[in-house]
Amino acid sequence: MVTAIVLIKSERNRIPDLAQKIANMKGVSEVFSVAGRYDLVAIVKVAQNEDLADVVSDAMRDQEGMLETETLIAFRAFSHEEMSAGFDLGLD
């Protein structure tokens, strides 16, 4: 499984519509509206890197109102539960 976080800058008046279109794309698990330098953050989870290119480079790029994206590919996932389990075992 390949997970990517896509940071999105959008035309302000298109944020809600763009968020909904992205949320409906195959491979997109969640879309958040956020404060800061970006307007939206999309979480993409696909089987392989080629599928990531289909979602981000092909499907997202063609959406009206999309100004800019930055894609972060996740190497490793950490959760509170995993970290707590490691400490319970005496791991640092």
C-alpha positions in Angstrom: 0.0 0.0 0.0 1.3 3.4 -1.0 0.1 6.4 1.0 0.5 10.0 0.0 -0.5 13.3 1.4 -1.4 15.9 -1.2 -1.3 19.6 -0.2 -3.5 21.6 -2.5 -3.8 25.3 -3.3 -7.1 26.2 -4.8 -9.0 29.2 -6.1 -10.9 30.4 -3.0 -14.4 30.3 -4.4 -13.9 26.7 -5.6 -12.6 25.1 -2.4 -15.8 23.3 -1.4 -16.6 22.0 -4.9 -13.0 20.9 -5.5 -12.8 19.2 -2.1 -15.9 17.2 -3.0 -14.6 16.2 -6.4 -11.3 15.1 -5.0 -13.0 13.1 -2.2 -15.0 11.2 -4.8 -11.8 10.1 -6.7 -10.8 6.5 -6.6 -7.8 6.1 -4.2 -8.6 9.2 -2.1 -9.6 8.2 1.4 -10.1 11.7 3.0 -10.0 15.4 2.1 -9.6 18.1 4.7 -10.0 21.9 4.4 -7.2 23.5 6.4 -5.8 26.8 7.5 -2.3 27.9 6.4 -0.4 28.0 3.1 -2.7 25.3 1.6 -6.4 25.1 1.2 -7.0 21.4 1.1 -5.1 18.2 2.2 -6.0 14.9 0.5 -5.0 11.5 1.8 -4.4 9.1 -1.1 -4.0 5.3 -0.5 -3.3 3.1 -3.5 -1.8 -0.3 -4.2 1.3 0.9 -6.1 3.2 4.0 -7.2 1.8 3.8 -10.7 -1.7 4.1 -9.2 -0.5 7.2 -7.3 0.5 8.8 -10.6 -3.0 8.1 -12.0 -4.7 9.8 -9.1 -2.4 12.8 -8.5 -0.8 13.5 -11.9 -3.8 12.7 -14.1 -7.1 13.0 -12.2 -6.3 15.8 -9.7 -4.3 17.9 -12.0 -7.2 18.4 -14.4 -9.7 19.7 -11.9 -10.9 23.3 -12.3 -9.8 25.6 -9.6 -6.7 23.6 -8.8 -3.7 26.1 -8.6 -0.9 24.0 -7.2 -0.2 20.7 -5.4 2.7 19.3 -3.4 2.7 15.5 -2.8 4.4 13.9 0.1 4.9 10.1 -0.1 4.8 8.3 3.2 7.6 5.9 3.9 6.4 4.6 7.3 3.3 5.0 9.4 3.4 5.6 13.1 0.4 5.6 15.5 0.0 6.2 19.1 -0.9 2.6 19.7 2.3 1.3 18.0 4.5 3.8 19.9 2.9 2.9 23.2 3.4 -0.8 22.6 7.1 -0.3 21.8 7.6 1.6 25.1 5.7 -1.1 27.0 8.2 -3.7 25.7 11.1 -1.5 26.9 12.1 -0.3 23.4 13.5 3.2 23.0 
